[in-house]
Amino acid sequence: MSNPTFIDLFSGAGGLLRGFMNQGYRALFSVEVWNPAILTHKLNYPDISLWEEDIRYIVDSRLNPFVNKVDVIIGGPPCQGFSTIGKRLIKDPRNELVFEFIRFIKVIKPKAFLMENVRGLLSSDKGNTKNAIEHEFEALGYSTVSKVLCAANYGVPQKRYRLFFLGVRNDLGINPTFPEPTITESKDYITVGESIMDLVGKENIIPNHIPLQHNPIVRERISYIPEGQGIPKEGLPPNVRNGSRSDYRDRTIKNFSHVYKRLSRYLPATTMVPGHNAFPLHPTENRSLTVREAARIQTFPDDVVFCGSRQNQCIQVGNAVPVKLAEIIATHLKTYL
């Protein structure tokens, strides 16, 4: 078959976009409203049409040229909480962006779609939210399945769990399934060490590989944290025990979030979520991961350069679907097209 086509909604840093492109899909256009992600898209994918606007204001008539002419629509609408009544997702500001994804499916009628969201949606309203979203897609004529996938089971060096909805138009006569894991034994997971240790010594040379300039107290504090662990149970020495920021000076540092968790070279990483402008700690260096190291763990190739402030780069990387996982789903979807 000729290269299948796709539309990329809520593009962000382009994890899904790059994964589908790597498997031979042709992007018709992307939609993104956040300026740092727009800059990243323009730098890395200048030949792909980008609609730089709020998806809520893209009227149906602009989509008419694409009706019945698109193979797949992909995207991860931001999660802002959901509202349901019975088995139906209701019109509510918190549901707005999910309804925009659904609207694109309704108008364009692609052969298939892939929508990503946070795992917490599964427990929202005792599971009724997930069921209501599936109901919306099924009402549009799509056979729909949903599943939480762990990225580590698909060759990503990260135990990242996300919920995916996969739908195929009923006239194709297919009951969709998700791709089987490529790695089933934890001993076979791709590790942090395999993914980032070759970057040690290349700081400030490779794009986005710029270490955060921790102050001396923070660097010393990090030095007491063993590889693969958090702050020791016996605590930290008195001189580094309390916070160094003015708003935290009299408070004891604790293992909150993942900021004082050091990754292990011999295991996959925890989920890449930027906190306090920093990712988890490097396995051997006394600092947090750089944006490039986090991007490696998200399986972005080094040719992707992230734009904006450091914090905005962290958000882009942390919010992305891992490229490797996107590739495997894209390959699997081809069998339905």
TALINUR-V51245 format. One record per backbone hydrogen bond with DSSP energy under -0.5 kcal/mol. NH is the residue of the N-H (numbers start at 1). CO is the residue of the C=O. If there is no record, write none. Layout:
# TALINUR-V51245
NH|CO ; NH|CO
This chain:
# TALINUR-V51245
6|26 ; 7|72 ; 8|29 ; 9|7 ; 9|74 ; 11|31 ; 14|11 ; 18|14 ; 19|15 ; 20|16 ; 21|17 ; 22|18 ; 23|19 ; 23|20 ; 24|21 ; 25|20 ; 26|4 ; 27|25 ; 28|6 ; 29|6 ; 30|49 ; 31|8 ; 32|51 ; 38|34 ; 39|35 ; 40|36 ; 41|37 ; 42|38 ; 43|39 ; 44|40 ; 45|41 ; 48|45 ; 49|47 ; 51|30 ; 52|50 ; 53|51 ; 57|54 ; 58|55 ; 59|57 ; 62|59 ; 63|59 ; 63|60 ; 64|60 ; 64|61 ; 66|63 ; 67|64 ; 68|108 ; 69|66 ; 72|5 ; 73|112 ; 74|7 ; 75|114 ; 76|9 ; 80|78 ; 80|94 ; 85|88 ; 88|85 ; 90|83 ; 92|90 ; 95|92 ; 96|92 ; 96|93 ; 99|95 ; 100|96 ; 101|97 ; 102|98 ; 103|99 ; 104|100 ; 105|101 ; 106|102 ; 107|103 ; 108|104 ; 109|105 ; 111|70 ; 112|71 ; 113|167 ; 114|73 ; 115|165 ; 116|75 ; 117|163 ; 119|161 ; 121|118 ; 122|119 ; 123|120 ; 124|120 ; 124|121 ; 126|123 ; 127|124 ; 128|125 ; 129|124 ; 130|121 ; 131|127 ; 132|128 ; 133|129 ; 134|130 ; 135|131 ; 136|132 ; 137|133 ; 138|134 ; 139|135 ; 140|136 ; 140|137 ; 141|138 ; 142|137 ; 143|168 ; 144|142 ; 145|166 ; 147|164 ; 149|147 ; 149|162 ; 151|149 ; 151|160 ; 152|158 ; 153|150 ; 154|151 ; 155|152 ; 156|151 ; 158|156 ; 159|269 ; 160|158 ; 161|159 ; 162|149 ; 162|160 ; 163|117 ; 164|147 ; 165|115 ; 166|145 ; 167|113 ; 168|143 ; 169|111 ; 170|141 ; 172|169 ; 173|170 ; 176|174 ; 182|153 ; 183|153 ; 188|185 ; 189|186 ; 192|264 ; 192|267 ; 193|265 ; 195|191 ; 195|192 ; 196|192 ; 197|193 ; 199|196 ; 200|197 ; 202|199 ; 204|209 ; 205|202 ; 206|202 ; 209|206 ; 210|208 ; 211|209 ; 214|212 ; 219|215 ; 220|216 ; 221|217 ; 222|218 ; 223|219 ; 224|220 ; 224|221 ; 225|222 ; 226|224 ; 228|263 ; 229|226 ; 235|232 ; 240|237 ; 241|237 ; 241|238 ; 242|238 ; 243|248 ; 243|251 ; 248|245 ; 251|248 ; 253|241 ; 256|254 ; 259|256 ; 260|256 ; 261|258 ; 262|229 ; 263|281 ; 267|264 ; 269|157 ; 273|271 ; 275|278 ; 278|275 ; 279|289 ; 281|261 ; 282|287 ; 287|285 ; 289|280 ; 291|208 ; 292|208 ; 294|290 ; 295|291 ; 296|292 ; 297|293 ; 298|294 ; 299|296 ; 300|295 ; 304|301 ; 305|303 ; 313|309 ; 314|310 ; 315|311 ; 316|312 ; 317|313 ; 318|314 ; 319|315 ; 320|316 ; 320|317 ; 323|298 ; 326|322 ; 327|323 ; 328|324 ; 329|325 ; 330|326 ; 331|327 ; 332|328 ; 333|329 ; 334|330 ; 335|331 ; 335|332 ; 336|333 ; 337|333 ; 337|334
